[in-house]
Amino acid sequence: MSQMHQPAALSTCPSCEEPLESGDLFCGACGYDLSAIPTPPSDRPTLAINGLPPGPAPAPAPAEWPVAPEVDSSDVPAPTHRSADLPGTDSRGGDLEASGQVSAEPQVSAEPDEYPLPAPAAPASESPTPTLPTGTKLCVACRAGHVAPDGYCENCGHAQPRERDHMEQELQAVAAVSDRGLRHHRNEDAFAISSATLPDGSPAVIAIVCDGVSSATRPDEASMAASRAADASLQDALPRGTHPQQAMHDAIIAAAEAVNSLAAEPDSAREHSPHQNAPACTLVGAVVAAGLLVIGWVGDSRAYWIPVDRTGPTARLTEDDSWAAQMVAAGLMNEAEAYADERAHAITGWLGADAYELEPHTASFKPDRPGVVVVCTDGLWNYAEAAEDMARAVPADAALRPLHSAQVLVGHALDGGGHDNVTVAIVPFPAPPQGAGSA
């Protein structure tokens, strides 16, 4: 026969927790209707779904149930309550409104799950740029520090680019570019380009290129002084009708005197620096005037002739004052052997107080076709030594765009390694009439 399920007797009142007697239908202390309590299920799971052993379920917090109305008979079931009739809490633990709807204003718990990050600080207003004294330079690196007389930033210590690290100049019919190169810490080359007018009104174009001797003291000052002195001498002599070749010779003498003057120093200076020697440099110059091309030089800086049509022969117009050139001239070595020697670039002629007897070299040429003269230091011709190599490096439109061609040649040397300072001037031949600019 089947058995009816008997409800388990309660030991305490669910409302006031007073002890109960077996068979009580109402609590003797508060009158709670014990028949309204549902019978607990007899079955319990033997395995927990979270993998933990089964245990007693946690006792729920007592809910604030409304008191059931009294009825006349105990067999009348208790009234049914809807969920909206009971107070509840939202997901943050706050009370819901009586209507059962969540409040429109979010309820903030007393202890948030995460600590909020501090609000970002308001950006500080940019400080105005300080007013600097006239002539003061700002650092190119930090844009805040002043540049000291020694060329370094007083704020970050960054070395500033120097004016001579890269120089470019273009006139109507001549252009020049000089660059420090990739290995030297300063540019010891210098150039001067200008124009003059001959007594008959025809133009004369001047280009002077100088290379400071690195083993000498203050080579950068020597090259600058020599280039300026030679240019000034030519601008003075040519308008007076001096023959261009004689004017070039006199210009080299003037340049040598300017470099020699740099060696003058107090005896006390030599006492503190006994191993210093006199400043020194090389020089090469070109003058295009009256259908003539005049070249002058001392040292190993060079001049090349490159015809515009490239059908005529190219030529090197200078002979080096160097150990290698002397070996070739004496028949002791061929040119390839001499210039492969480690002593090849030791110069035997230069401008400076320590120089041997000064012997300016000058030569005049009368080209039969248009062309350009490349006047350069060994920082370029080391990468295009033969005349044919130089011709291949010179752009085809060099006579029309001398500045661009000089830039290209400097780039050629830098691409080759840039081991030395690089300076080149491009002089078209013949000189264009006065007032005709380059294309």
Disulfide bonds with the S-S distance in Angstrom:
none
